[in-house]
Amino acid sequence: MFAALTPALFVLLWSTGFVVARAIAPYADPNLFLLARFGGTALLFACVALATRAPWPRSREIGKHLFAGALLQGVYLGAGYWAVAQGLSAGVMALLGALQPLLTAALAAPMFGERISMRRWQGMALGLAGVVLVLTPKLHAAAAGASFTSGAHASPLLVVIVSVLSIGAITAGTLYQKTSLAQADIRSASAVQNAGAAIVAALLALALGEHRWIASTTLWISLAWGIAMLSGAGVTLLVWMVRHGDAARATALLFLAPPLAALESWLLFRETLTTLQIAGFGVALAGVLIARRG
């Protein structure tokens, strides 16, 4: 029963990350927020692991878990948030993120011997096409000269390099879960990996001089959701699916995150939701279903 519901629950939780990023923007600097989020999740899982007497990773494995968490969440979100803060269009960033399942599939085949059928490649291509349709309004704005806003402080080339680095980081962090890390108890492993992500967020917050934290109901609710549902349940479900299946099949679900985020933004922020975007959601869903059955 749990295995059957896991994909739908994961996509629903993962998609809310876009909403949280927008909600906290007026109240907190991104890496400062991520530091609180990752630190809170590390503490949460540490308490769960201690209460349930879960075994902890052996000393020589702790560094690997810290590194995996740094890649999967710390570098991915820290670099991605920084790129958007420097003026990169959110639509362009979301489209780059949609390339992650394709990159994962391309690397998983030679690294772990995963068999990627032509049908699965076709499904992922269809999923990517659906994401493009959903992001069309933002991509049109980018094509019209709004790929970078006037508030950008870094060079456009550097911002693009960092944004691509963020996608490489989550891909590497996902594939790393298929190594010896998969033998560790997921409760204690999640505590260590979130600590690794928190270290990256702390370093980025210090390097960028981030200090803005305006306490508000929205900020505290977003932080609680980020701790328990995004870094807590969402990332743990992704790691669990990668451990118990193939990485390409698990990450194909990420094609559904931008369409769901568009729907959530329409409900919460009254953003425009066009017929083309709704059609894109259907195309992405069809692609994911094909990719996961391929």
C-alpha positions in Angstrom: 0.0 0.0 0.0 2.8 2.4 1.0 4.8 1.6 -2.2 1.7 2.3 -4.4 1.1 5.7 -2.8 4.7 6.8 -2.6 5.1 8.3 -6.1 1.9 10.4 -5.8 2.9 11.6 -2.3 6.4 12.4 -3.4 5.4 14.5 -6.4 2.8 16.4 -4.4 5.4 17.3 -1.7 8.2 18.0 -4.1 6.1 20.5 -6.1 5.4 22.6 -3.0 9.1 23.5 -2.9 8.4 26.1 -5.7 5.6 27.6 -3.6 7.7 27.8 -0.4 10.5 29.5 -2.3 8.1 32.2 -3.5 6.4 32.5 -0.1 9.6 33.1 1.9 11.2 35.6 -0.5 9.9 38.7 1.2 10.9 37.6 4.6 14.2 35.7 4.6 17.4 35.4 2.6 17.3 32.0 0.8 20.4 30.3 2.2 19.6 31.5 5.7 16.2 29.9 5.3 17.8 26.7 3.9 20.1 26.6 6.9 17.2 26.7 9.3 15.3 24.1 7.2 18.2 21.6 6.9 19.3 22.0 10.5 15.7 21.5 11.7 15.3 18.4 9.6 18.6 17.0 10.8 17.5 17.5 14.4 14.1 15.9 13.6 15.6 12.8 12.1 18.3 12.6 14.9 15.5 12.5 17.5 13.6 9.9 15.5 16.7 7.7 15.1 17.6 8.0 18.8 14.0 7.3 19.9 13.7 4.2 17.7 17.3 3.1 18.4 18.1 3.0 14.7 21.7 2.1 13.9 24.0 4.9 12.8 26.3 4.9 9.8 29.8 3.6 10.6 32.5 6.3 11.1 34.0 5.8 7.7 30.6 6.2 6.1 29.6 9.4 7.8 31.7 11.5 5.4 30.0 9.9 2.5 26.5 10.7 3.9 27.5 14.3 4.6 28.8 14.6 1.0 25.6 13.0 -0.4 23.4 15.4 1.5 25.5 18.4 0.5 25.0 17.5 -3.1 21.3 16.4 -3.0 20.0 19.4 -1.2 22.7 21.9 -0.1 24.4 22.6 -3.4 21.3 22.0 -5.5 19.0 24.4 -3.6 21.7 26.8 -2.6 23.0 27.3 -6.1 19.5 27.3 -7.6 18.2 29.9 -5.2 21.3 32.0 -5.7 20.9 31.9 -9.5 17.3 33.1 -9.3 18.2 35.8 -6.8 20.8 37.0 -9.3 18.0 37.5 -11.8 17.8 34.2 -13.7 14.2 33.7 -14.9 12.3 31.2 -12.7 11.0 29.6 -15.9 14.5 29.0 -17.2 15.6 27.6 -13.8 12.6 25.2 -13.7 13.3 24.1 -17.3 16.9 23.3 -16.3 15.6 21.3 -13.4 13.4 19.3 -15.7 16.5 18.1 -17.4 17.6 16.3 -14.3 15.6 13.0 -14.9 17.2 12.7 -18.4 20.7 13.3 -17.0 20.0 10.7 -14.2 18.9 8.1 -16.8 21.9 8.8 -19.0 24.3 8.2 -16.1 22.5 5.4 -14.3 22.7 3.1 -17.3 26.5 2.9 -17.5 27.1 3.3 -13.8 24.7 0.9 -12.3 23.6 -1.2 -15.3 20.1 0.1 -15.3 18.3 -0.9 -18.5 16.7 2.1 -20.1 14.3 1.0 -22.9 13.4 3.1 -25.9 9.8 3.3 -24.5 11.2 4.9 -21.3 13.2 7.4 -23.2 10.1 8.3 -25.2 8.2 8.8 -22.0 10.8 11.1 -20.5 10.9 13.1 -23.7 7.1 13.5 -23.5 7.4 14.5 -19.9 10.0 17.2 -20.8 7.7 18.4 -23.6 4.9 18.7 -21.0 7.1 20.8 -18.7 8.0 23.1 -21.6 4.3 23.7 -22.3 3.6 24.5 -18.7 6.6 26.9 -18.6 5.8 28.5 -21.9 4.6 31.8 -20.5 7.8 32.3 -18.4 9.9 31.1 -21.3 8.3 33.6 -23.6 9.2 36.3 -21.1 12.7 35.1 -21.0 12.9 35.1 -24.8 11.7 38.6 -24.9 14.7 39.7 -22.9 13.7 38.9 -19.4 15.9 35.8 -18.9 17.8 38.0 -16.4 16.3 40.8 -14.5 17.9 44.2 -14.1 18.6 43.4 -10.4 21.2 40.8 -11.3 24.6 41.4 -9.7 26.7 38.6 -11.2 27.7 38.0 -14.8 25.0 36.1 -16.8 27.6 33.5 -17.8 28.5 32.8 -14.1 24.8 32.6 -13.2 24.1 30.0 -16.0 27.2 28.0 -14.9 26.0 27.9 -11.3 22.5 26.9 -12.3 23.8 24.1 -14.4 26.0 23.1 -11.5 22.9 22.8 -9.2 21.3 20.3 -11.6 24.5 18.3 -11.7 24.6 18.3 -7.9 21.2 16.8 -7.4 21.8 14.3 -10.1 25.1 13.2 -8.5 23.5 13.2 -5.0 20.6 11.0 -6.3 22.9 8.5 -8.0 25.2 8.4 -4.9 22.3 6.9 -2.9 22.7 3.8 -5.0 26.2 3.1 -3.6 27.1 1.7 -0.2 24.9 4.4 1.4 21.9 2.3 0.6 22.9 -0.1 3.3 22.4 2.5 6.1 19.2 3.0 8.1 17.3 5.7 6.3 16.4 7.5 9.6 19.9 8.0 10.8 21.2 8.5 7.3 18.7 11.3 6.7 19.9 13.0 9.9 23.5 13.0 8.7 22.7 13.9 5.1 20.6 16.9 6.2 23.5 18.0 8.4 25.7 17.9 5.3 23.2 20.1 3.5 23.1 22.5 6.4 26.8 22.9 6.3 26.6 24.0 2.7 23.8 26.4 3.4 25.8 27.9 6.3 28.9 28.4 4.2 26.8 30.1 1.4 24.9 32.3 3.9 28.3 33.5 5.4 29.9 34.0 2.0 27.0 36.0 0.6 26.5 38.0 3.8 22.9 36.8 4.2 21.2 38.0 7.4 17.6 39.0 6.5 15.1 37.2 8.7 11.7 39.0 9.2 9.6 36.9 11.5 6.1 36.3 10.2 3.4 33.7 10.3 4.1 32.9 6.6 7.8 32.4 7.3 7.3 30.1 10.3 4.7 28.0 8.5 7.0 27.7 5.5 9.9 26.7 7.7 7.8 24.0 9.5 6.6 22.7 6.1 10.2 22.7 4.7 11.5 20.8 7.7 8.8 18.2 8.0 7.5 17.8 4.5 10.1 18.9 2.0 13.5 17.9 3.5 11.8 15.5 5.8 9.2 13.4 3.9 9.9 14.6 0.3 13.6 14.0 0.1 13.3 10.8 2.2 10.7 9.4 -0.2 13.1 10.2 -3.1 16.0 8.4 -1.4 13.7 5.5 -0.5 12.5 5.1 -4.1 16.0 5.3 -5.5 17.2 2.6 -3.1 14.3 0.3 -3.8 14.1 0.7 -7.6 16.0 2.3 -10.4 17.1 5.9 -10.3 15.7 6.7 -13.8 12.2 5.5 -12.9 12.2 7.4 -9.6 13.4 10.7 -11.0 11.0 10.6 -13.9 8.4 11.8 -11.4 10.2 15.1 -11.2 8.6 16.0 -14.6 5.3 16.5 -12.7 6.6 19.0 -10.2 6.5 22.2 -12.4 3.0 21.5 -13.6 1.7 20.9 -10.1 3.6 24.0 -8.9 1.8 26.0 -11.6 -1.5 24.7 -10.3 -0.6 25.4 -6.7 0.5 29.0 -7.6 -2.9 29.5 -9.4 -4.7 28.4 -6.3 -2.6 30.2 -3.7 -1.3 33.3 -5.5 -4.0 33.7 -8.3 -1.4 33.3 -11.0 -2.7 32.8 -14.5 -3.2 29.2 -15.6 -3.7 28.9 -19.3 -5.3 26.2 -21.4 -1.8 25.4 -22.9 -0.4 24.9 -19.3 -3.3 22.6 -18.5 -2.6 20.6 -21.7 1.1 20.5 -20.7 0.2 19.0 -17.4 -1.7 16.2 -19.2 1.3 15.6 -21.6 3.8 15.5 -18.7 1.5 13.0 -16.8 1.3 10.8 -19.9 5.1 10.9 -20.3 5.7 10.0 -16.7 3.3 7.1 -16.9 5.0 5.8 -20.0 8.5 6.3 -18.5 7.6 4.4 -15.3 6.1 1.5 -17.2 8.8 1.4 -19.9 
